């Protein structure tokens, strides 16, 4: 919403394909979702919805187990659908689920920037490190951005960053983490 208010053409892909919820957060009720695109019933442009402040939404479904494991053909088909949108947006935010499933890795590899969102909870810090480890060791990604969420202030956010950076510096060679805020 902030980016849209700054004049950027923003779209959000709810890439938590099995348990999507952006539609709920924005109070919209999609008739169609990315499952219709994957099955070839609709094009991506046919399912896009208007969200708040000019942000456009690509809704995904919730409770559709078949969307949690896309085939290589389905991934390639989706990628070509996204290429048709390039001229109509400035920023595509891809909101993946937590974890290191094949879909999560696929969408992170397709993105220009990988922004890891972490909280001060030990499990969140562990998950953030695990994501960076898999992306770095298995796929060669060496640069990550870290956004710290659900902290009370900047010192707490910087502490989360320091914890993740310390472990990453120790165990992952040549990986850089850019702190982008909280």
C-alpha positions as CSV (number, residue, x, y, z in Angstrom):
1,X,0.0,0.0,0.0
2,X,2.8,2.4,0.9
3,X,4.6,1.7,-2.4
4,X,1.3,2.3,-4.3
5,X,0.8,5.6,-2.5
6,X,4.3,6.5,-3.8
7,X,3.1,6.1,-7.3
8,X,4.4,2.6,-8.0
9,X,2.2,0.1,-9.8
10,X,2.1,-2.8,-7.2
11,X,0.8,-6.3,-7.5
12,X,0.9,-8.9,-4.7
13,X,0.9,-12.6,-5.5
14,X,-0.4,-14.8,-2.7
15,X,2.1,-17.6,-3.3
16,X,1.0,-19.6,-0.3
17,X,-0.8,-21.8,-2.8
18,X,-2.3,-24.2,-0.3
19,X,-3.3,-21.8,2.5
20,X,-3.7,-18.5,0.9
21,X,-5.1,-15.6,3.0
22,X,-4.3,-12.2,1.3
23,X,-7.9,-12.0,0.1
24,X,-9.0,-12.3,3.7
25,X,-6.6,-9.6,4.9
26,X,-7.8,-7.2,2.2
27,X,-11.4,-8.1,2.6
28,X,-11.9,-9.2,-1.0
29,X,-13.8,-12.2,-2.3
30,X,-12.2,-13.7,-5.4
31,X,-14.3,-15.8,-7.7
32,X,-11.2,-17.2,-9.4
33,X,-7.7,-17.9,-8.1
34,X,-4.3,-19.1,-9.3
35,X,-5.6,-22.6,-9.3
36,X,-7.8,-21.7,-12.3
37,X,-4.7,-20.5,-14.1
38,X,-2.7,-23.6,-13.2
39,X,-5.5,-25.8,-14.7
40,X,-5.6,-23.6,-17.8
41,X,-9.2,-22.4,-17.2
42,X,-8.3,-18.7,-16.8
43,X,-5.4,-16.4,-17.7
44,X,-3.5,-14.6,-15.0
45,X,-5.0,-11.3,-16.1
46,X,-8.5,-12.7,-15.7
47,X,-8.1,-13.5,-12.0
48,X,-6.4,-10.2,-10.8
49,X,-8.4,-8.3,-8.4
50,X,-8.2,-4.7,-7.1
51,X,-7.1,-4.3,-3.5
52,X,-6.7,-1.3,-1.3
53,X,-5.0,1.9,-2.5
54,X,-4.6,0.6,-6.1
55,X,-2.7,-2.5,-5.1
56,X,-3.7,-5.4,-7.4
57,X,-4.0,-8.9,-6.0
58,X,-3.4,-12.3,-7.6
59,X,-5.4,-14.6,-5.3
60,X,-4.5,-18.1,-4.5
61,X,-6.8,-20.8,-3.0
62,X,-7.0,-22.1,0.4
63,X,-7.4,-25.8,1.1
64,X,-6.3,-27.0,-2.3
65,X,-3.7,-29.7,-1.8
66,X,-3.0,-30.0,-5.5
67,X,-1.6,-26.5,-5.6
68,X,1.1,-27.3,-2.9
69,X,3.2,-29.3,-5.4
70,X,3.3,-27.7,-8.8
71,X,4.8,-29.7,-11.6
72,X,7.7,-28.3,-13.7
73,X,5.2,-27.7,-16.6
74,X,2.8,-25.8,-14.3
75,X,5.7,-23.7,-13.0
76,X,6.9,-22.8,-16.5
77,X,3.3,-22.0,-17.6
78,X,2.9,-19.7,-14.6
79,X,6.2,-18.0,-15.4
80,X,5.1,-17.3,-18.9
81,X,1.8,-15.9,-17.6
82,X,3.8,-13.5,-15.4
83,X,5.9,-12.3,-18.3
84,X,2.7,-10.9,-19.9
85,X,2.3,-8.6,-16.9
86,X,5.7,-7.0,-17.0
87,X,4.6,-3.8,-18.7
88,X,1.7,-3.2,-16.3
89,X,3.5,-3.2,-13.0
90,X,6.6,-1.8,-11.3
91,X,6.7,-4.1,-8.3
92,X,5.5,-7.7,-7.9
93,X,5.6,-8.8,-4.3
94,X,5.5,-12.6,-3.9
95,X,4.2,-13.6,-0.5
96,X,5.3,-17.2,0.0
97,X,4.5,-19.5,2.8
98,X,7.0,-20.3,5.5
99,X,9.3,-23.2,5.0
100,X,11.5,-24.7,2.2
101,X,8.9,-26.5,0.1
102,X,9.6,-26.7,-3.7
103,X,7.0,-24.0,-4.4
104,X,8.6,-21.6,-1.9
105,X,12.1,-22.2,-3.3
106,X,10.7,-21.8,-6.9
107,X,9.1,-18.4,-6.2
108,X,12.2,-17.2,-4.3
109,X,14.4,-18.2,-7.2
110,X,12.1,-16.4,-9.7
111,X,12.3,-13.2,-7.7
112,X,14.8,-10.4,-8.3
113,X,15.2,-9.9,-4.5
114,X,14.7,-12.4,-1.7
115,X,13.3,-10.7,1.4
116,X,13.3,-12.9,4.4
117,X,10.8,-11.8,7.1
118,X,11.7,-12.9,10.6
119,X,10.6,-12.2,14.2
120,X,12.5,-12.4,17.4
121,X,11.1,-15.9,18.1
122,X,13.9,-18.5,18.1
123,X,11.9,-20.7,15.7
124,X,11.6,-17.8,13.3
125,X,15.3,-17.0,13.4
126,X,16.0,-20.7,12.8
127,X,13.6,-20.8,9.9
128,X,15.1,-17.7,8.4
129,X,18.6,-19.2,8.6
130,X,17.4,-22.5,7.1
131,X,15.8,-20.7,4.1
132,X,19.1,-18.8,3.5
133,X,21.1,-22.0,3.9
134,X,19.0,-23.9,1.3
135,X,19.0,-21.0,-1.1
136,X,22.7,-20.5,-0.8
137,X,24.0,-24.1,-0.8
138,X,21.5,-25.7,-3.2
139,X,20.8,-22.7,-5.5
140,X,23.7,-20.3,-5.3
141,X,21.8,-17.3,-3.9
142,X,24.3,-15.2,-2.0
143,X,22.4,-12.0,-1.2
144,X,19.3,-11.7,1.1
145,X,17.4,-8.9,2.5
146,X,16.1,-9.1,6.1
147,X,12.9,-7.5,7.3
148,X,12.2,-7.9,11.0
149,X,8.6,-8.1,12.0
150,X,6.7,-8.0,15.3
151,X,9.3,-6.3,17.4
152,X,8.8,-3.4,19.8
153,X,11.7,-1.2,18.6
154,X,14.8,-0.8,16.4
155,X,17.2,-2.3,19.0
156,X,15.2,-5.5,19.2
157,X,15.1,-5.7,15.4
158,X,18.8,-5.1,15.1
159,X,19.4,-7.9,17.7
160,X,17.5,-10.3,15.4
161,X,19.6,-9.2,12.5
162,X,22.8,-9.6,14.5
163,X,21.8,-13.1,15.6
164,X,21.0,-14.3,12.1
165,X,24.1,-12.5,10.7
166,X,26.4,-14.1,13.2
167,X,25.2,-17.7,12.4
168,X,25.3,-17.0,8.7
169,X,28.8,-15.5,8.8
170,X,30.0,-18.6,10.7
171,X,28.4,-21.3,8.5
172,X,27.6,-19.9,5.1
173,X,30.5,-18.6,3.0
174,X,30.1,-15.4,0.9
175,X,26.4,-14.9,2.0
176,X,25.4,-11.3,2.6
177,X,22.4,-10.2,4.5
178,X,21.1,-6.6,4.0
179,X,19.0,-5.3,6.9
180,X,16.1,-3.3,5.4
181,X,14.2,-2.4,8.5
182,X,11.5,-3.5,10.9
